[in-house]
């Protein structure tokens, strides 16, 4: 755990490549007595495995983010189409109802004026 934390610390530094970060972490851990015997005996293998593991995690994270973004955009497009269609239908229905109401009012007004102004004397 301490070794992994050390690698993460160095990887987060600007201008530090993954290879350099792993090498620095191995040297630090040996110096501090963290897995010192193991790292001395297996330095090259530990470094290559660490680099491979770190790259795999990083790549999986990149893929996950790309797939999320793709799914988000696809969902947004579908949502827009469905919402647009539903809004059109609702607006059309509301406009139709309002048109009928205005039309009825116009007929009533016309009929009323017609009765008032065209009375037989």
N, C-alpha and C positions, 0 to 999 in steps of 0.2 A: 504494500500500500504506500509506504514511504517512497519507494523507488518510482512508482507510477506518479505520485504527486510531484516528485522532483522533475520527471520528464515533462509533465504538464506545465510546471512552472517555467521551464526553459523554452518550451514550445510557444508559450504565450508572449515571450519577449520579442520585440521587433527586431528584424534582421537576423533571426536565429532560425536556421533551417532545421528540419526534423532530424536529419543525420547529426548535425552539430549538437542539438538539444539532447539527443539520446547519449551521445559520447560524453557530454558534460555531466549529465545525470549519473552515468555509470561511474565516472571519475569521482564525483561528489559523494556518491553512496559508498564507494570503497574507502574514501577518506574518512567518512563519518562512521564507518563500521556497519553500514546497512547492507546486508547480503554480501559483505566484503569477500569472504572465501569463495562463494559461488560466482560472483562477478569476476574475480581474478581468474578463476579456472575457465570460465565460460564466457568471457567478455564478448568475443565476436558473435557467438551464437545468441547471447542475450540481446546484443544490439540489433542483430538482424531480425530476431523475433519481435522485439519492441517496435521496430520501424514498420514491420509488416502488420502487426496488430493495430498500431496507431493509424496507419494508412487505411486499413480495412474499416475501422470505426468511422474515420473521417469520410470515406467514400460512401458508406451506408447512410451517413447523415446527409451528405450532398444529394444522394438519390432520393431519400425520404423528402427532403425539402423541394426538390424538383417535381416529384410526383404530387406533393401537396399543392404546389403552385399550379400545376397542370389541372388537377381536379377542381381547384378553386375557380380557375378561369372557365372550365367547362360548365361547372355548376352555375356560375354567374351568367353565362350565355343562355343556358336553359331557363334559368330564373327570369331573365329579361324577357325572353320570348313568351313564356307562360304568363308573366305579369302583364306584358304588353297586350296580349290577346285578351286576358281577363279584363283589363282596364278598358280596352276597346268595346268589349261586350257590355260592360257596366255603363260606360259612357253613352253608348248607343241606346241602351234601354232607358236610361235617364232622359236622354234627349227626346226619345220617342214619347215618353210620358209627358214631358214638358211641352212638346209640340202639340199633343192632343189637348192639353189643358189650355194652351194659348188659342188653339183653333176653336175650341168650345166657347171660350170667352169672346172671341171675335164674332162667332155666330150669334151669341146672345146679344152682344152689343149691336150688331147689324139688325137683328130682328127687333130689338127694342127701339132703335132709332127709326126703323122702317114703320113701326106701329105708331110712333109718336108723330112723325112728319107726314105720313100718308093717310091720316084719318080722313074719313069722308065728312065733309061739313054739311 
